Amino acid sequence: MRNTERVTVTLPGDVLREVDRRGRNRSRFVLEAVERELERRHREDLRRSIEHPHPDGKELSESGFDEWVHGLPEEDADGLLDPKAGTPVRWAPGAGWAETDE
C-alpha cells in the first residue's frame, strides 16, 4: 500500500457536486484526476525536451553512440552496452529523432 498523507482541497460547489455524481469516493476521484494530470504534464515535458534538446544531449546525439561508448572509462564500458544492438538514430532539427543507415 502506498504511503498517504491528508490534504485539504477547496473546490467550487458545482464541481464537488459533479464529483459526487460520478462516484462515492471523493479521494479516489481526485487521486485519479491528479495522477492523469501528472502523467499528461510528464508527456508534455518529454515532448518539449525532444523538440528542444539540451545542448549536451544534442552534442551527444550528433557525436553518435559508438563514439560515446568508446569515450567511457574501460571499467564502465565493458559489458555495459552493446553498440550493435538497437536502431541507429540521429537528431534531426525540426523533425526529432530519425533512423539512420549506419
C-alpha positions as CSV (number, residue, x, y, z in Angstrom):
1,M,0.0,0.0,0.0
2,R,1.2,3.5,-0.8
3,N,2.1,5.9,1.9
4,T,-0.7,8.5,2.0
5,E,-1.0,12.0,3.5
6,R,-4.1,14.1,4.2
7,V,-4.5,17.3,2.3
8,T,-7.2,19.9,2.2
9,V,-8.5,20.9,-1.3
10,T,-11.1,23.6,-1.8
11,L,-13.3,23.1,-4.8
12,P,-16.3,25.1,-6.2
13,G,-19.6,23.7,-5.1
14,D,-20.8,22.8,-8.6
15,V,-17.5,20.9,-9.2
16,L,-17.9,19.0,-6.0
17,R,-21.5,18.1,-6.8
18,E,-20.3,16.7,-10.2
19,V,-17.6,14.7,-8.5
20,D,-20.2,13.2,-6.1
21,R,-22.5,12.3,-9.0
22,R,-19.6,10.4,-10.6
23,G,-18.6,8.3,-7.7
24,R,-18.8,7.7,-3.9
25,N,-15.2,8.1,-3.1
26,R,-14.1,11.7,-3.5
27,S,-10.5,10.9,-2.5
28,R,-10.2,8.2,-5.2
29,F,-11.7,10.5,-7.8
30,V,-9.3,13.3,-7.0
31,L,-6.3,11.0,-6.8
32,E,-7.1,9.5,-10.3
33,A,-7.6,13.0,-11.7
34,V,-4.3,14.2,-10.3
35,E,-2.4,11.1,-11.5
36,R,-3.8,11.6,-15.0
37,E,-2.7,15.3,-14.9
38,L,0.8,14.5,-13.7
39,E,1.1,11.9,-16.5
40,R,-0.1,14.4,-19.1
41,R,2.4,17.0,-17.8
42,H,5.2,14.4,-17.9
43,R,4.4,13.6,-21.5
44,E,4.3,17.3,-22.3
45,D,7.7,17.9,-20.7
46,L,9.1,14.9,-22.6
47,R,7.7,16.3,-25.9
48,R,9.2,19.7,-25.2
49,S,12.5,18.1,-24.3
50,I,12.6,16.2,-27.6
51,E,11.6,19.3,-29.6
52,H,14.2,21.4,-27.8
53,P,17.0,19.2,-26.6
54,H,19.5,20.3,-24.0
55,P,22.8,21.3,-25.7
56,D,24.7,18.5,-24.0
57,G,22.2,15.9,-25.3
58,K,22.2,17.4,-28.8
59,E,26.0,17.2,-28.8
60,L,25.9,13.6,-27.7
61,S,23.4,12.7,-30.4
62,E,25.5,14.3,-33.1
63,S,28.7,12.5,-32.0
64,G,27.0,9.1,-32.2
65,F,26.5,6.2,-29.8
66,D,29.7,4.4,-30.8
67,E,31.8,7.4,-30.0
68,W,30.1,7.9,-26.7
69,V,30.7,4.2,-25.7
70,H,34.3,4.4,-26.7
71,G,34.7,7.6,-24.6
72,L,33.6,5.7,-21.4
73,P,36.3,4.6,-18.9
74,E,37.1,0.9,-19.7
75,E,35.6,-0.3,-16.4
76,D,32.3,1.3,-17.3
77,A,32.2,0.2,-21.0
78,D,33.0,-3.5,-20.6
79,G,29.7,-5.4,-20.8
80,L,27.6,-2.3,-20.1
81,L,26.4,-1.6,-23.6
82,D,26.3,-3.4,-27.0
83,P,26.8,-0.7,-29.6
84,K,25.5,-3.0,-32.3
85,A,22.1,-3.6,-30.5
86,G,19.2,-1.3,-31.2
87,T,18.3,1.0,-34.0
88,P,20.7,3.8,-35.1
89,V,19.1,7.2,-34.8
90,R,20.2,10.8,-35.2
91,W,18.6,14.0,-34.0
92,A,17.2,16.0,-37.0
93,P,16.5,19.6,-36.0
94,G,12.8,20.4,-36.6
95,A,12.0,16.7,-37.1
96,G,13.1,15.0,-34.0
97,W,14.8,11.6,-33.8
98,A,15.1,9.8,-37.1
99,E,16.6,6.4,-38.0
100,T,19.9,6.3,-39.9
101,D,21.5,3.8,-42.2
102,E,24.7,3.5,-40.1
